[in-house]
């Protein structure tokens, strides 16, 4: 079974609903969050850990003082492990804005050459095929471009972001 990361932009009202009843996260995500009040949904598929590495140089670490490190694995845990790979995480709108602002300064072309094939291999990242390094980096850049848009739209709407791996 694959470990895919999903991102949902949710209103502050829906975040309050979730925080008031975190044990119901699975039901809330699948029944209530996929509606017109949300500004978006983003599927990072299996590239979540490799993209986190591309942005931070680590497979898992998140520095609470560095917004760019929160893009993929940041946020506060909420609810039980309802999706099979740990609790979901959320970022309040002010943190979403910080992340979106940090992403505006990312140079996508510079990231293409920031780390070597050996760096990625040594990091032993989930679902990253170093054999097709240039193609894999291109895929990560495309995903990052989508996340830049996703976070920007969420920030513009004053929304929170919910992430989970399933």
Secondary structure as UniProt FT lines:
FT   STRAND          5..10
FT   HELIX           12..20
FT   HELIX           22..24
FT   HELIX           25..27
FT   HELIX           28..32
FT   TURN            36..37
FT   STRAND          40..45
FT   TURN            46..47
FT   HELIX           48..56
FT   TURN            64..65
FT   HELIX           67..70
FT   TURN            71..73
FT   STRAND          76..78
FT   STRAND          88..91
FT   HELIX           93..104
FT   HELIX           108..112
FT   TURN            113..114
FT   HELIX           117..123
FT   TURN            126..127
FT   HELIX           130..132
FT   HELIX           133..157
FT   STRAND          160..165
//
